[in-house]
Amino acid sequence: MKKVSVPVTNDLCPQTLFVYGTMNQDQTPNFGLFCWFSYCWLGDDLGVMCAIGSSKRTLENIRRNKVFSANLVVEKNLPLADYFGTADGRDADKMDVDVSWEMAAQLPVPVLCSSPFVFELEVERELAAGVSDSTVLLCRIRNVLKDESLTAEGKSSQELFREVAAVCTSVDNDYWAWDGRYLGKWHERAKEIKPDVEIGAAAMGN
Ligand SMILES: Cc1cc2nc3c(=O)[nH]c(=O)nc-3n(C[C@H](O)[C@H](O)[C@H](O)COP(=O)(O)O)c2cc1C
């Protein structure tokens, strides 16, 4: 197949979505939506690297606490996840929604009950690239939490992927199911959680 050069883009490279859970200074939880997330090796251990752009409540909390959770976004919690990626964590009413959460098993971080797969992460190093106001965090995976049903023996990867129903996205501002079904536009599904939600300043740059 002939290849052609195009302007720099990652538009056909699907990105997995995670809701990051952090604790505010007053020990209440905050959740934000993120997709610039991938993996790396830290010595012999699997690690996580994630990019966070511009100033936002999630980054303030991570810098202060050095720990956070990354909760896999799945079809059943996509409206809530999209809401967390729309409302600004510095607005007092962001967390005034019906959200079922609990503390993680190993680290003092909040996790979403509706997420079947959760990383508990501790920041190992912050790479302030100095080329923009975004930053990259290298993180140790301190624990992984899975819904117990996903640990039953005998299920194929295909069955597990179907059961999990992870959501992905791209810079096209759309959400897609793992099997290719269209799931809606960024900031639209959030209206199922709060019909009059406004796109916060922190979400504008992403
Ligand atoms: C689909 C989607 C993906 C996003 N991914 C990122 C990301 O990877 N990095 C980032 O800095 N912001 C990302 N955002 C924006 C944040 O979710 C947004 O700034 C939100 O306000 C963060 O929550 P907070 O204000 O409570 O910190 C994304 C938003 C959406 C809708």
PDBQT file of the ligand as one rigid body, heavy atoms in Angstrom, charges set to zero:
ROOT
HETATM    1  C1  LIG A 301     -11.944  12.591  26.466  1.00  0.00    +0.000 C 
HETATM    2  C2  LIG A 301     -11.109  13.501  27.320  1.00  0.00    +0.000 A 
HETATM    3  C3  LIG A 301      -9.783  13.177  27.567  1.00  0.00    +0.000 A 
HETATM    4  C4  LIG A 301      -8.965  14.018  28.335  1.00  0.00    +0.000 A 
HETATM    5  N1  LIG A 301      -7.649  13.691  28.531  1.00  0.00    +0.000 NA
HETATM    6  C5  LIG A 301      -6.848  14.534  29.210  1.00  0.00    +0.000 A 
HETATM    7  C6  LIG A 301      -5.451  14.227  29.380  1.00  0.00    +0.000 A 
HETATM    8  O1  LIG A 301      -4.965  13.152  29.006  1.00  0.00    +0.000 OA
HETATM    9  N2  LIG A 301      -4.670  15.151  29.998  1.00  0.00    +0.000 N 
HETATM   10  C7  LIG A 301      -5.192  16.320  30.497  1.00  0.00    +0.000 A 
HETATM   11  O2  LIG A 301      -4.432  17.124  31.051  1.00  0.00    +0.000 OA
HETATM   12  N3  LIG A 301      -6.518  16.600  30.407  1.00  0.00    +0.000 NA
HETATM   13  C8  LIG A 301      -7.356  15.739  29.771  1.00  0.00    +0.000 A 
HETATM   14  N4  LIG A 301      -8.679  16.029  29.637  1.00  0.00    +0.000 N 
HETATM   15  C9  LIG A 301      -9.224  17.241  30.277  1.00  0.00    +0.000 C 
HETATM   16  C10 LIG A 301      -9.572  17.000  31.760  1.00  0.00    +0.000 C 
HETATM   17  O3  LIG A 301     -10.471  15.931  31.910  1.00  0.00    +0.000 OA
HETATM   18  C11 LIG A 301     -10.204  18.284  32.312  1.00  0.00    +0.000 C 
HETATM   19  O4  LIG A 301      -9.197  19.276  32.380  1.00  0.00    +0.000 OA
HETATM   20  C12 LIG A 301     -10.862  18.117  33.675  1.00  0.00    +0.000 C 
HETATM   21  O5  LIG A 301     -11.335  19.382  34.103  1.00  0.00    +0.000 OA
HETATM   22  C13 LIG A 301      -9.891  17.535  34.709  1.00  0.00    +0.000 C 
HETATM   23  O6  LIG A 301     -10.542  17.423  35.946  1.00  0.00    +0.000 OA
HETATM   24  P1  LIG A 301     -10.194  18.421  37.142  1.00  0.00    +0.000 P 
HETATM   25  O7  LIG A 301     -10.534  19.822  36.662  1.00  0.00    +0.000 OA
HETATM   26  O8  LIG A 301     -11.096  17.955  38.254  1.00  0.00    +0.000 OA
HETATM   27  O9  LIG A 301      -8.740  18.258  37.417  1.00  0.00    +0.000 OA
HETATM   28  C14 LIG A 301      -9.508  15.203  28.889  1.00  0.00    +0.000 A 
HETATM   29  C15 LIG A 301     -10.868  15.519  28.677  1.00  0.00    +0.000 A 
HETATM   30  C16 LIG A 301     -11.650  14.670  27.885  1.00  0.00    +0.000 A 
HETATM   31  C17 LIG A 301     -13.106  15.014  27.639  1.00  0.00    +0.000 C 
ENDROOT
TORSDOF 0
